[in-house]
Amino acid sequence: MPDAQTRMRLSTHDHQGSHKPLRIGLMTDAYLPISNGVTHMVSLLARVLADWGHEPHIFTFESPRHLRVAPDGLLGGLRVAPRALHPANSNIHVHYAPAVPLLRSGYFLGMRYPIWMKRLVGEMDVLHVHHPFVSGRLAWRLKHDHQPLLFTIHTRYDIYGHYLRRMMPFVPEEPLSATVTRHVARFANRCDAVVAPSASLEEVLTTWGVRAPIEVIPNGIELERFHLAPPVAVASNGAVASNGAVAREEIAASREAFRARWNVPLNAPLAVYLGRLAPEKNVEVLLESFALARQSVPDARLMLIGDGPSEDELHFQARRLGLTKTAIFTGALPYEEVPDALRMADVFASSSVSEVHPLTFIEAMAAGLPCVGTPSPGVAETIVANRNGWIAAPESESFSAVLIEALGNRDECARRGVLALEDSRDYAIETTAARVLALYHSTIAAKDASGARLESAGK
């Protein structure tokens, strides 16, 4: 198998071809340092496209106090300039429009771009929207007729009504969700192409009324980052399932140090959750399930990595369930620590029902962990039951039964972990980027052909 540099050279040759480098406008309502699946996916896509010689421009928002004074743009008397968030890669440009924070969501409320950003949007060869609200509205308003417009749907907006209800507490949640999905469908139908990260999400979109062409392109990750953290599930005979990238002694020492840091016994079966602590992630069911599972696997531990609006409630629930010492809340960890954190566990578990094609599941698989998830869109297409993980209904009794099987059988856990590592190879970010780039080129070609036909008809 070619090494990472060889694969990158091959990818650059295959996907650059005779096409000229593209100026790509990636439009998103939030970006780094805000950390979530969307911002991470946009940053990975931009990085690979830049490595292939293209010029990604990320258009987003942040508070004006973070913007610097500069002579090249004017908005209401305030001259602002974009920050360079990717200084190591001169082909990536990140542009922030001034906005105000939207509660504690990590998002910002801004309705316009400064003049210099509007001008830049018009210079892009293709516009790729990652949020259908502010960024989507601006993309449609600012785009030229010759510019293709693409939209990736990262979120099940139909089950996020609880966030809107916080801002409009007197409006029932169901009408809010229906209003949001109608808006998303209307915007999607104004686009030249829609990207769905999973086939099951494509089916959901058709029920919302999306009629635009839909391309299913799964999300991808930096496999090498996680493959350097080989699976460390310990079978009952003491064998460590490793891909050989790190010596067994080093794995054992690293595992021991990380577990000691969080007061996890070295041989205790450990499940890990990685993600936001928020209502749509259904973490309360995971805690209830773990409490039931400990009746059969009393030495088991659960580690929850992440933070979010439900953190205080979940801490209270853990105390109520008697999990003060066995459910470990680490808070958000630096992304550089995530591979090591995953490899110290035996199984990845999430009872979320809001996933589209979750990066966290793919990252866990790439670190050699079998996964326990629900039969929700994206998850059920990633986890193959009886191979790389388990599927369980998002209810405490059903989910706990599967947790007991996963945590109580170290041999089977190790076997499925090796297969999870093998299956993760299908989700390289280079594969995702190549398919997205091909979609850019095909929509540009279709737009050019349509323009040529109109021009010919007008003569």
C-alpha positions in Angstrom: 0.0 0.0 0.0 1.5 3.5 -0.9 2.4 5.7 2.0 0.6 9.0 2.7 2.9 11.2 0.6 2.6 8.9 -2.4 -1.2 8.7 -2.1 -1.3 12.5 -1.9 0.8 12.8 -5.1 -1.4 10.3 -6.9 -4.6 12.2 -5.7 -3.2 15.5 -6.9 -2.4 14.0 -10.3 -5.7 12.2 -10.6 -8.0 15.0 -9.5 -6.2 18.0 -10.9 -5.9 16.6 -14.4 -6.4 19.1 -17.2 -8.7 21.3 -15.0 -7.5 24.7 -14.0 -7.2 25.4 -10.3 -10.5 26.5 -8.8 -11.3 29.4 -6.5 -13.8 27.8 -4.1 -16.1 29.7 -1.8 -16.9 27.6 1.3 -19.7 29.5 3.1 -20.5 28.6 6.7 -22.3 30.3 9.6 -19.5 29.3 12.0 -15.9 28.2 11.7 -12.8 27.4 13.8 -12.0 28.0 16.6 -15.7 26.9 17.1 -15.3 23.1 17.1 -18.1 20.9 15.8 -18.6 18.4 13.0 -19.4 21.0 10.4 -16.4 23.3 11.1 -14.1 20.3 11.3 -15.4 18.9 8.0 -15.0 22.3 6.2 -11.5 22.7 7.5 -10.5 19.2 6.3 -12.0 19.7 2.9 -10.3 23.1 2.5 -6.9 21.6 3.5 -7.1 18.8 1.0 -8.3 21.0 -1.8 -5.5 23.5 -1.1 -3.0 20.6 -1.1 -4.2 19.8 -4.6 -3.5 23.3 -5.9 -7.0 24.9 -5.5 -7.7 28.1 -3.6 -10.4 27.6 -1.0 -11.9 30.8 0.6 -13.9 30.3 3.8 -16.6 32.9 4.4 -17.9 33.1 7.9 -18.7 35.3 11.0 -17.3 36.3 14.3 -17.5 39.1 16.9 -16.2 42.4 15.6 -13.8 42.7 18.5 -11.7 39.9 17.0 -11.3 41.7 13.7 -8.3 43.9 12.8 -8.3 47.3 11.3 -7.1 47.3 7.6 -7.4 49.6 4.6 -9.1 47.3 2.2 -12.8 47.2 3.3 -15.5 49.4 4.7 -18.6 48.5 6.7 -20.4 51.2 8.6 -17.2 53.1 9.2 -15.3 50.1 10.5 -12.5 48.9 8.3 -12.0 45.1 8.8 -9.7 42.5 7.4 -9.8 38.7 7.5 -7.6 36.7 9.8 -5.3 34.0 8.5 -6.3 30.8 10.3 -4.2 28.5 8.2 -0.9 30.3 8.0 0.9 27.1 7.1 -1.1 26.9 3.8 -1.2 30.1 1.8 -3.8 28.7 -0.5 -6.5 28.7 2.3 -8.1 32.0 3.1 -10.5 32.5 6.0 -12.7 35.7 5.9 -14.8 36.8 9.0 -17.7 39.2 8.7 -18.6 41.1 11.9 -21.5 39.6 13.9 -22.9 39.3 17.4 -22.8 36.0 19.4 -26.0 34.0 19.2 -26.6 33.1 22.9 -24.0 30.5 23.9 -24.3 28.4 20.7 -20.9 29.3 19.3 -22.6 30.8 16.3 -22.9 34.4 15.4 -25.8 36.5 14.1 -24.8 38.5 11.1 -26.9 39.5 8.1 -24.3 40.9 5.7 -20.8 40.7 4.5 -18.5 43.8 4.3 -17.9 45.1 0.8 -14.6 43.4 0.3 -16.2 40.0 1.2 -19.1 40.6 -1.2 -16.6 41.3 -4.0 -14.6 38.1 -3.2 -17.8 36.0 -3.3 -18.4 37.2 -6.8 -14.9 36.1 -7.9 -15.3 32.4 -6.9 -15.6 29.7 -9.5 -18.1 27.8 -7.3 -19.9 28.5 -4.1 -20.4 25.6 -1.6 -22.8 26.4 1.3 -22.6 24.5 4.6 -25.5 26.2 6.5 -28.8 27.1 4.8 -29.7 30.1 6.9 -27.5 33.2 7.0 -24.8 31.8 4.7 -27.4 30.2 2.3 -29.3 33.5 2.0 -26.2 35.5 1.4 -24.9 33.0 -1.2 -28.1 33.1 -3.2 -28.3 36.9 -3.0 -24.6 37.5 -4.0 -24.0 34.8 -6.5 -23.7 35.5 -10.2 -25.7 33.6 -12.8 -22.6 31.8 -14.0 -21.6 30.6 -10.5 -22.7 27.1 -9.5 -24.2 26.8 -6.0 -23.8 23.6 -4.0 -25.2 22.8 -0.5 -24.1 20.1 1.9 -26.7 19.2 4.5 -24.8 18.3 7.6 -27.7 18.4 10.1 -31.0 16.8 10.8 -32.8 20.1 11.1 -36.1 18.4 11.7 -35.0 17.4 15.2 -33.3 20.6 16.3 -36.5 22.5 17.1 -35.5 22.6 20.8 -32.9 25.2 20.1 -35.3 27.5 18.3 -37.8 27.1 21.1 -35.3 28.5 23.5 -35.5 31.7 21.6 -39.3 31.5 21.0 -40.6 29.7 24.1 -44.3 30.3 23.3 -44.2 28.5 19.9 -44.7 24.7 20.0 -41.6 22.8 18.9 -43.2 20.8 16.1 -44.4 23.8 14.0 -40.9 25.3 14.4 -39.2 22.1 13.1 -41.7 22.0 10.2 -40.9 25.6 9.3 -37.2 25.0 9.4 -37.3 21.9 7.1 -39.5 23.8 4.6 -36.9 26.6 4.6 -34.1 24.1 4.1 -36.0 22.4 1.2 -36.7 25.7 -0.5 -33.0 26.7 -0.3 -31.9 23.2 -1.5 -34.1 23.4 -4.5 -32.5 26.7 -5.5 -29.1 25.0 -5.6 -27.4 23.3 -8.6 -26.6 20.2 -6.5 -27.1 19.0 -2.9 -24.6 16.8 -1.0 -26.0 14.3 1.5 -23.4 12.5 3.6 -25.5 9.3 3.8 -28.0 7.5 1.6 -30.6 7.5 4.4 -30.3 11.2 4.7 -31.1 11.4 1.0 -34.3 9.6 1.7 -35.1 12.1 4.5 -34.5 15.0 2.2 -37.0 13.7 -0.4 -39.7 13.6 2.3 -38.9 17.3 3.0 -39.6 18.1 -0.6 -36.0 18.4 -1.9 -36.1 18.0 -5.7 -32.6 19.3 -6.6 -30.1 16.7 -7.7 -28.7 14.9 -4.6 -25.2 13.4 -4.5 -24.4 11.0 -1.6 -20.8 11.7 -0.5 -19.8 10.3 2.9 -17.8 12.4 5.3 -14.1 11.7 5.7 -11.3 12.1 8.2 -7.5 12.2 8.4 -7.0 8.4 8.7 -3.3 8.6 9.4 -3.8 10.7 12.5 -6.0 7.9 14.0 -4.3 4.9 12.5 -1.2 6.0 14.5 -3.3 5.1 17.5 -3.8 1.4 16.9 -6.6 -0.6 18.6 -5.8 -1.6 22.1 -8.7 -3.8 23.1 -7.4 -6.4 25.5 -8.7 -9.9 25.0 -9.2 -12.3 27.9 -5.9 -13.9 27.1 -4.0 -10.6 27.5 -3.3 -10.1 23.8 -3.4 -6.6 22.5 -5.0 -6.2 19.0 -2.5 -3.8 17.4 -1.8 -2.9 13.8 1.9 -2.9 14.5 2.4 0.9 14.1 3.4 1.2 17.7 5.2 -1.3 19.9 3.1 -3.2 22.3 5.1 -1.9 25.2 4.5 1.7 24.1 0.8 1.1 23.8 0.6 -0.5 27.2 2.5 2.4 28.8 0.4 5.0 27.0 -2.8 3.2 28.0 -1.7 3.0 31.6 -0.7 6.7 31.8 -4.0 8.0 30.2 -6.2 5.8 32.4 -4.2 6.9 35.5 -4.8 10.5 34.5 -8.6 9.9 34.7 -8.6 7.4 37.6 -9.7 4.5 35.3 -8.4 1.1 36.5 -6.1 -0.4 33.9 -8.2 -3.5 33.3 -11.6 -2.0 33.7 -13.8 -2.3 30.6 -14.1 1.2 29.2 -16.7 2.7 26.9 -16.1 6.2 25.5 -18.4 8.9 24.1 -17.1 11.8 22.1 -19.3 14.7 21.1 -21.4 17.5 22.3 -23.3 17.2 25.5 -26.6 18.5 24.1 -30.2 17.3 24.0 -30.1 16.0 20.4 -27.2 13.7 21.3 -29.4 11.7 23.7 -26.6 11.3 26.3 -29.1 10.9 29.1 -30.1 7.5 27.6 -26.4 6.6 27.4 -26.0 7.3 31.1 -29.2 5.3 32.0 -28.0 2.4 29.8 -24.6 2.4 31.4 -26.1 2.4 34.9 -28.1 -0.7 34.0 -25.1 -2.3 32.3 -23.0 -2.0 35.4 -25.3 -4.4 37.2 -23.8 -7.1 34.9 -20.4 -5.6 34.4 -19.7 -3.9 37.7 -16.1 -2.8 37.0 -17.1 -1.0 33.7 -16.4 2.7 33.2 -17.8 5.3 30.9 -15.8 8.3 29.7 -17.6 11.3 28.2 -15.4 13.6 26.2 -16.9 16.9 25.2 -19.0 19.8 26.6 -22.2 21.5 25.7 -25.5 23.0 27.0 -26.6 19.8 28.8 -23.4 19.3 30.8 -24.8 20.4 34.2 -27.9 18.3 33.8 -25.9 15.3 32.8 -23.6 15.7 35.8 -26.7 15.8 38.1 -28.1 12.7 36.3 -24.8 10.8 36.9 -24.9 11.6 40.6 -28.5 10.5 40.8 -27.7 7.2 39.1 -24.8 6.6 41.4 -22.2 7.0 38.7 -20.1 9.7 40.3 -16.9 7.6 40.2 -17.6 5.5 37.2 -18.9 8.0 34.6 -15.9 10.3 33.9 -16.6 13.7 32.3 -13.4 15.0 30.8 -14.8 18.2 29.2 -13.6 19.1 25.8 -10.1 17.8 25.0 -7.7 19.3 22.5 -8.1 17.6 19.2 -4.5 16.4 19.3 -5.4 14.3 22.3 -8.5 12.6 20.8 -6.7 9.7 19.0 -4.9 8.8 22.3 -8.2 9.1 24.2 -10.0 6.8 21.9 -7.3 4.1 21.9 -7.4 3.9 25.6 -11.0 2.6 25.5 -12.5 -0.7 24.5 -15.7 0.4 22.7 -17.2 3.7 21.4 -20.8 4.3 22.4 -23.4 6.9 21.4 -27.2 6.8 21.7 -27.6 9.9 19.5 -30.4 9.8 17.0 -29.5 13.1 15.3 -26.5 12.0 13.3 -26.1 12.4 9.5 -22.8 10.7 9.0 -20.9 11.2 12.2 -17.2 11.9 12.2 -16.8 10.7 15.8 -17.9 7.1 14.8 -15.4 7.1 11.9 -12.6 8.4 14.1 -13.3 5.7 16.7 -13.2 3.0 14.0 -10.0 4.4 12.7 -8.5 4.1 16.2 -9.6 0.5 16.2 -12.7 0.7 18.4 -15.9 -1.2 17.6 -19.0 1.1 17.9 -22.3 0.9 19.6 -24.9 3.1 18.0 -28.5 3.5 17.1 -30.3 2.7 13.8 -30.4 6.4 12.8 -29.4 7.8 9.4 -25.7 7.7 8.8 -24.9 5.6 11.9 -26.6 2.5 10.6 -24.7 2.9 7.3 -21.4 3.1 9.1 -21.8 0.3 11.7 -22.2 -3.2 10.4 -23.8 -5.3 13.1 -21.8 -8.5 14.0 -18.8 -7.0 12.2 -17.5 -3.7 13.4 -20.0 -2.9 16.1 -23.5 -3.2 17.5 -26.8 -1.5 16.7 -29.3 -0.9 19.5 -32.6 1.0 19.9 -32.1 4.4 21.5 -33.8 3.3 24.7 -32.1 2.4 28.0 -33.1 -1.2 28.3 -32.2 -2.1 24.7 -29.0 -0.1 24.7 -27.8 -1.4 28.0 -28.2 -5.0 26.8 -25.8 -4.3 23.9 -23.4 -2.4 26.2 -23.3 -5.5 28.4 -22.4 -7.7 25.4 -19.7 -5.2 24.2 -18.1 -4.6 27.6 -18.5 -8.1 28.9 -16.8 -10.0 26.1 -13.3 -8.7 25.6 -12.5 -11.2 22.9 -15.4 -10.2 20.7 -14.7 -6.6 21.3 -11.1 -7.0 20.1 -12.3 -8.9 17.0 -14.7 -6.2 16.0 -12.2 -3.5 16.7 -9.8 -5.0 14.2 -12.6 -5.1 11.6 -13.6 -1.5 12.5 -10.0 -0.4 11.7 -10.2 -2.1 8.4 -13.6 -0.6 7.5 -12.4 2.9 8.4 -10.2 3.0 5.3 -13.3 3.7 3.2 -13.5 7.1 4.9 -10.3 8.9 3.9 -10.8 12.7 3.6 -9.0 12.5 0.2 -11.8 10.2 -1.1 -14.4 12.6 0.1 -12.6 15.7 -1.3 -12.1 13.9 -4.7 -15.8 13.3 -5.0 -16.7 16.8 -4.0 -14.2 18.2 -6.5 -15.7 16.1 -9.3 -19.1 17.5 -8.4 -17.7 21.0 -8.6 -16.3 20.4 -12.1 -19.5 18.7 -13.3 -21.7 21.6 -12.1 -19.4 24.2 -13.6 -19.5 22.3 -16.9 -23.3 22.1 -16.8 -23.5 25.8 -16.0 -21.2 26.7 -18.8 -23.2 24.5 -21.2 -26.4 26.1 -20.1 -25.0 29.6 -20.6 -23.7 28.7 -24.0 -27.2 27.5 -25.0 -28.8 30.7 -23.8 -26.3 32.8 -25.6 -26.8 30.8 -28.8 -30.6 31.1 -28.5 -30.3 34.9 -28.0 -28.4 35.4 -31.3 
